[in-house]
Amino acid sequence: MLQGDRPWGAFLDAGTGTNSIRWVSGLATERWVAVTGATGDAVQERDASDRVRRAQDRIIVGNWADPTLLAGESFDTILADYLIGAVEGFAPYFQERLFARLRTLTRGRLYLVGLEPYVAERVETADGQILCDIGRWRDAVLLHAGERPYREFPMEWVLEQMTASGFRVVSAHRFPIRYQQRFVNSQIDMCASRLSRLEDRALAAALHARGEALRQGALAFIAREGGLRHGFDYVIAAETG
Ligand SMILES: C[S@@+](CC[C@H](N)C(=O)[O-])C[C@H]1O[C@@H](n2cnc3c(N)ncnc32)[C@H](O)[C@@H]1O
């Protein structure tokens, strides 16, 4: 809707995944480039876009911290779809510089989709408490497995960074989230392989039991209330100049 009848032109999906690549490959672009930091993800994205990918469309495995990645290229439209929260896992401490990096690649519009940090110190609602408990448990498992959890950033912070990097913000909106079973199951299930790697089996068993208790509580709540209402996604549109 924000795009109106502007042409998409050359399109960069700067943090690709099966959702964004499906969306991008259905748009009337001149060409698209989809970037991921993980080789395994690139295979999934290739599968998700296989039927509609044209000769001029590219999926690239790279890291935005590498100054040579897409150096000298520019795009009419850039999408950063849940990219900023994932940067911690690929290029920690690079988040601020990411905006300057994207600025050099943009000759038109940047759309950024993000998630307000939702694992808060103080939570006011039962829904929020359940989501925080799941988030804390998930991050604890990832840390024990030697991985870096995602780090989400508030919309205000993103707007400041964008403006400081030379973007002009056109639109910024928050959208309340209602989490469903799929989210709960995905968060708990993704920890299984991490738990199986832990050397301390007693700790792994205790964490596993805690995860299953959280799952049971959350799914019962969702069945009763129709979802877990907590937090916000945000969508920002910005232009250069
Ligand atoms: C949470 S996923 C984005 C969701 C995705 N748009 C979708 O449709 O499902 C984050 C993406 O950003 C990529 N990413 C994160 N940090 C990166 C970095 N420093 N350089 C390149 N890609 C990065 C990840 O590899 C992944 O492809």
The ligand as an SDF file (V2000), in Angstrom:
LIG
                    3D

 27 29  0  0  0  0  0  0  0  0999 V2000
   14.8230  -13.3200   10.6490 C   0  0  0  0  0  0  0  0  0  0  0  0
   15.4580  -13.5130    9.0440 S   0  0  0  0  0  0  0  0  0  0  0  0
   14.4220  -12.4370    8.1380 C   0  0  0  0  0  0  0  0  0  0  0  0
   13.0420  -12.9870    7.8810 C   0  0  0  0  0  0  0  0  0  0  0  0
   12.7780  -13.1280    6.4180 C   0  0  0  0  0  0  0  0  0  0  0  0
   12.6840  -11.8480    5.7530 N   0  0  0  0  0  0  0  0  0  0  0  0
   11.5590  -13.9780    6.1400 C   0  0  0  0  0  0  0  0  0  0  0  0
   10.8450  -13.6840    5.2260 O   0  0  0  0  0  0  0  0  0  0  0  0
   11.3490  -14.9900    6.7920 O   0  0  0  0  0  0  0  0  0  0  0  0
   16.9600  -12.5930    9.0630 C   0  0  0  0  0  0  0  0  0  0  0  0
   17.7420  -12.6710    7.7890 C   0  0  0  0  0  0  0  0  0  0  0  0
   18.7760  -11.6840    7.8270 O   0  0  0  0  0  0  0  0  0  0  0  0
   20.0130  -12.3160    7.5430 C   0  0  0  0  0  0  0  0  0  0  0  0
   21.0860  -11.5600    8.2060 N   0  0  0  0  0  0  0  0  0  0  0  0
   21.1670  -11.1820    9.4960 C   0  0  0  0  0  0  0  0  0  0  0  0
   22.3020  -10.5120    9.7260 N   0  0  0  0  0  0  0  0  0  0  0  0
   22.9680  -10.4530    8.5490 C   0  0  0  0  0  0  0  0  0  0  0  0
   24.2040   -9.8930    8.1420 C   0  0  0  0  0  0  0  0  0  0  0  0
   24.9970   -9.2720    9.0050 N   0  0  0  0  0  0  0  0  0  0  0  0
   24.5610  -10.0210    6.8440 N   0  0  0  0  0  0  0  0  0  0  0  0
   23.7480  -10.6550    5.9520 C   0  0  0  0  0  0  0  0  0  0  0  0
   22.5620  -11.1990    6.2820 N   0  0  0  0  0  0  0  0  0  0  0  0
   22.1760  -11.1120    7.5720 C   0  0  0  0  0  0  0  0  0  0  0  0
   19.8350  -13.7260    8.0630 C   0  0  0  0  0  0  0  0  0  0  0  0
   20.7870  -14.6040    7.5130 O   0  0  0  0  0  0  0  0  0  0  0  0
   18.4230  -14.0160    7.5880 C   0  0  0  0  0  0  0  0  0  0  0  0
   18.4520  -14.3640    6.2210 O   0  0  0  0  0  0  0  0  0  0  0  0
  1  2  1  0
  2  3  1  0
  2 10  1  0
  3  4  1  0
  4  5  1  0
  5  6  1  0
  5  7  1  0
  7  8  2  0
  7  9  1  0
 10 11  1  0
 11 12  1  0
 11 26  1  0
 12 13  1  0
 13 14  1  0
 13 24  1  0
 14 15  1  0
 14 23  1  0
 15 16  2  0
 16 17  1  0
 17 18  1  0
 17 23  2  0
 18 19  1  0
 18 20  2  0
 20 21  1  0
 21 22  2  0
 22 23  1  0
 24 25  1  0
 24 26  1  0
 26 27  1  0
M  CHG  2   2   1   9  -1
M  END
$$$$
